[in-house]
């Protein structure tokens, strides 16, 4: 509330009236005891002091009336300081009271959405200024709560949209609808993980179809062993690649489709060993052909002795060493 300009003359007048009324109460009492009060001068003094007391009483009552209204706006104040020392005129007090009522009314209107605050009690005990601060804090909290509620609604709407999308995606991949509904109602992360696993399983089965080992991979995928299925497909791919290089791809594919991966590996290993032996034999045949005529029979005899021997046995290595010596002479 705006400051009201003080009036020193008004304060002086009120002090004079208060002193005069107090002095009159004592002085008239003294005259009563001395029996002078019923005389003509005594009656004149009684009238003078009665008028003074009446003026002071009227001034006090009017000022107190306006002061009580102003007090609702500014909070509890000392009426003595406001009335005697402040020196405000009735016009000033009336203007201040009108402004105070306006401010209190605004606070009451703003407090209507918050009946739990008991604003009337705050206005009476602490003033409208403090009540306004309480209302402002309530408004800020209400605004914050409203924003949080909207955020929750947006998050929930987003979650429902994602849940619907995940539900359709999971069903399209072949996951039972009841299972997908249970997952989406619980945790969307679990639903995403289930979809990701299903996609990966389908990809593994698709790869397995190219290698004719769908049954084996399907058992692993069904039991949730996706990493093991992936590792097996990598291994199968390597075996088929090696088999293609040695010309036995179809044979190896039949073994793999029969879930005989061990036999497929052994067959490839044997074919690779045989291929390596053939390449080694061709290389040595070329070297033998370059030898003098009288040295060729012995070298070819040693080379023929390598036929049928495994390259990892001692006799093979010994014969190969003899062949190298025969070629080196």
N, C-alpha and C positions, 0 to 999 in steps of 0.2 A: 504494500500500500504506500502511496506517495506520502512524503513528509508534510505535516500540517505546520504552517508558520506559527510560531508561538507569539503570544501577546504579553509582554512584561507588565503593561499597565493593568491588564485583567488579573494577572497573578497578584499584583500589589493590592488591588481592590478586594480580592478574596481574602487576602491575609488581614487586611484592615477590618473587614467584616467579621472574620473569625475571632480576631483579638477583641474587637468591640463587643461581640456577643458573649465571649467568655468573661470579659471584664464586667459586663452588665449582669451576668448571672451572679457573680460574687458581690458586686456592689449593691444590687437590689436585695439580696439576701441580708446584707448588713443593715440596709435601711429598714428592712422588715423587723429585725430584732430591736432596732432603736425606735421603732414606732413612727418613723418618718414617712413610710411608704404611702400612707393614706392622705398625706398632705398634697397640696396642689403641685409643688415642685416634684414630689415623688411620683405623682401620676404622670407628669410630663416625661420624667426619666423612664418610667415603665413603658410609655408609648414609644419613645425613641428607641429603646433597646429591643422592644417587641418588633418594630419595623425592621431593625437591623437583623434580628434573628430570623424573621420571616424571609427577608431577601436572601440570606445565606442558605436557608432551608430550600427555597425554590431553586436557587442556583445549583445547589448540591443535587437535588432530585433530578433536574433536567440534565445536568452534566452526567450524572450516574446512569441515566436512561440511555444516553448516546454512548457512554463509555462501555456499557455492557455489550452493545452491538459491535463496537470497534474491537472489543476484547475477543470476540469470536474469530476475528480475522488475524489479529496479531498475537494471540495467546495471552495467558495471564499476565497482567501488569499491575503495578501499584497505583491504585486510584488516588492516593494522596499526592504522589509525584505528578500524576496526570492532571489533577484538579488544582492543587495549590501552587505547585512550582511551575507546571507547564503554562498556565495562564491562557488556555484555549477558550475562545468565545463560543457561544452556542452555534453560531453560523459555521464556525470551523468544525465543531464536533458533529453538527448535522451533516455537513459534506463528507466528513470522514466516516460517519456511520453509514451513509448511503453507499459510499464506495466499498465499505466493509461488507455490507449486505450483498452487494453485487458479486464480490469475490467469493463469499461464502456460498452464494447460490451457484456459482460456476463449479465450485468444488463438489457441492451436493449433486449436481447434474452429472458430472464426470464419474461420481462414485456410484451412480445407479446400477451399473452392471456388476458391482462388487458389494452385495449386501453383507457378505461375511466380514467386511472390514470394520463395521460399526463406526462409520465416519463421524456420526453425531457425537459420539463419546470422545473421539479424538479432537474434534473442533472445540468441545467444551473444556477439555483439559489442557490441550496443547495449542489450539488455534488452527485457523484455516490454512496457514502457510505450511505447518507440519503435516496437516491432513492431506494437502495437495501433494506433498512429497510421497506420502504413503500410497496415494491413489496412482501417482506416476509409476511407482515401483510395481504396483499391481498391474497397470497397463502394459508395462514392459514385459512382465512375466507372462501375461495373457498373450501378448504378441509373440513372444518366444515359444510358448506352448502351441499356439496356432501354427507357427512355422514348422515346429517339430512334428505336429500332427500331419501337416501337408507332406512333409518329407517322408513320414512313415507311409502315408497313402501312396506316394509316388513309388517308394521302394517296394511296397506290397504289390502295386499294379505291375511294376517291372518284373517282380518275381513270378507273378501269375502268368505274364506273357512268356517268360522264359520257360516256365514249367510246361505250358501248352506246347511250345515249340519242341522242347525236349521229349515230351510225350509222343508227339507225332513222329519225330526223328527215330526214337527208339522202336516204335511199332513198325515203321518202314524198314528198319534193319532186321526185324524178326524177333525182337524182345516181346514177351507176352505183355498185353496191355495192363493186366492186374499188377505185374511186377513193376512196370514203369510208373503206374499211378502211385504205388507205395513209395517208390524212390523219390518222385517229385514232391509228394506231400511231406516227406521227411527232410531230405537235404538235396539241393540241386547239384551240389558237388558230387554226391554219390551217383546221381542220375547221369551227370556228364562222364564220370569215370566208367559207368556201365556201358554207355554209348561208345566211348573210346575203345573199351575192351572188345565190344561187339564188332566195331569197324575193323580193328586190328585182326580179330579172329576171322572175319570174312576175307580180309586181304590174304591171310595165311592160307585159308582154304583155296582161294583163287590161285595162289602160287602153287599149292600142292596139286591142283588139277593139271597144271602144266607139266608136273613131274610124275604124274600117275601114282601119287601116294596119298590120295585124299583120305582114305580110311585111317591111316596112321595119324595124320595130322588132325583129323577130326576128333579122334579120341583125346588127343592132348588138349585141343582147344576146348572141348566140352568140359574137361576137368580143370580148366583154368591155367594150364601150363603153357602160356603163350610164349614165354622166353625159350622154353625147351623146344616148342614147335618151330620157332624162328631159327634156333640154332640147328635143328635137324634139317630144315629146308636149305640153310646155307651149306650144310655138309652135303646134302643131296645134289645141290647145284654144282658143287666142286667135283663130286664123283662123276656126274653126267658130263661135265666139261672134260674131265680126263678121259672118260670113255669115248667121247666123240673124237678126241685126238688120236686114240689108238684104234678107232673103227669098230667099236663094240657097243655103240650107244643103245641100239634096240635091245640087245641082250641084257644090258644093265638095267634098262628101264623096266623090263619084265621082272627082274629080281626085286627091284624097288617097289613095284606095284604089288608084289607078293609079300611085302613087309619083310624082305630078307636083305636088309641093308648090309649086314656083315658079309654075306656072300657076294653082294655087289662090290663092296670094297675089295674083297680078296680077288675077285675076277679082274677088276681094274688093275690091281697091283701086279697080278700075274701077267696081264697083257702088257703093262708098262715094262715089266722086266723082260718079257719076250721081245718087245720092240727095241729096248735098249740093247739086248743081246744081238738082235739082227743088225742094228746099226753098227755095233762093235765088230761083228763078223764081216760086214761089208767093208768097213774101214781096213780091217786086217787083210782081207782078200786083196784089196788094192795094193797094200804094202807088199804082200807076198808076190804079186804079179810083177812088182818092180825088182824082185831079187834075181840073182843069177839063176840059171836053169838048174844047176846041181844043188842049190839050196832050197828050192821050192818044195820038193817032196816032204822033207822033214818038217818044215814050218806048217805045211798044209795038214800033215798028220797030227801035229799038236793042236791045230785049230779045230780039226774034226773031232778031236777028243773032248773038246769043250761042249759039244752037243749033248743035251740032256742033263747037264750038270747045273745046279743052282748057283747063282753068282755069289751067294753068301756062305758057301761051304769052302773048306780048306783046300780040297782037291782042285776046285775051280781056280782059286787064287794061285795055287802052285803051278797049274798048267798055263795060266795066263802069264806068269812070270817066265816060264820056260820059253813061251812063244816070243816074248819081248827079247829074250836073250838070242833066240834064233834069228829074229829080224835084225838084231843089232850087229851081228858078226859080219 
